[in-house]
Amino acid sequence: MRTRRAALTAIAGAASLALTLSACGQSGEGGSKEEGGDTKGATIGIAMPTKSSERWIADGKNVVA
């Protein structure tokens, strides 16, 4: 019973380590290969959590171009 638990713990630890290390690996260059076109007049949206908090209202006013 004790050796079985130790074996299962070791397997779970090895699996966790393998998943963690594989998540950090890089398989490609990433990003888009497309060239950026005309960006004049482009709009970028920003998500603000609420409009009732004074801080977020001030931050929203500061972000507007």
C-alpha positions in Angstrom: 0.0 0.0 0.0 2.8 2.4 1.0 4.9 1.6 -2.1 1.9 2.0 -4.4 1.2 5.5 -3.0 4.8 6.5 -3.4 4.7 5.2 -7.0 1.5 7.1 -7.8 3.0 10.2 -6.2 6.2 9.9 -8.3 4.2 9.4 -11.5 1.9 12.4 -10.7 5.0 14.5 -10.0 6.7 13.4 -13.2 3.6 14.1 -15.2 3.2 17.6 -13.7 6.9 18.4 -14.4 6.6 17.2 -18.0 3.5 19.3 -18.6 5.1 22.3 -17.0 8.2 22.0 -19.1 6.4 21.3 -22.3 4.2 24.4 -21.8 7.4 26.6 -21.7 8.7 25.2 -25.0 8.5 27.2 -28.2 7.6 25.4 -31.4 7.4 28.3 -33.9 8.1 31.9 -34.5 4.6 33.0 -33.6 2.9 36.2 -34.7 1.4 37.1 -38.0 3.3 36.9 -41.3 1.0 39.6 -42.8 2.4 43.0 -43.3 0.5 45.8 -41.5 -1.6 47.7 -44.0 -2.9 51.2 -43.6 -3.3 51.8 -39.9 -4.3 55.5 -40.2 -7.5 56.1 -38.2 -7.4 52.6 -36.5 -9.2 52.2 -33.2 -8.0 50.2 -30.2 -10.5 49.3 -27.6 -9.8 49.2 -23.9 -12.0 47.2 -21.5 -12.7 49.0 -18.2 -14.4 47.1 -15.4 -17.0 49.7 -14.4 -18.0 53.3 -15.0 -19.2 53.9 -11.4 -15.7 54.0 -9.8 -14.1 57.4 -9.8 -10.7 56.0 -10.4 -11.8 54.2 -13.6 -13.6 57.3 -14.9 -10.4 59.3 -14.5 -8.3 56.6 -16.1 -10.7 56.4 -19.0 -10.5 60.1 -19.6 -6.7 59.9 -19.5 -6.5 57.1 -22.1 -8.7 58.9 -24.7 -6.5 60.4 -27.4 
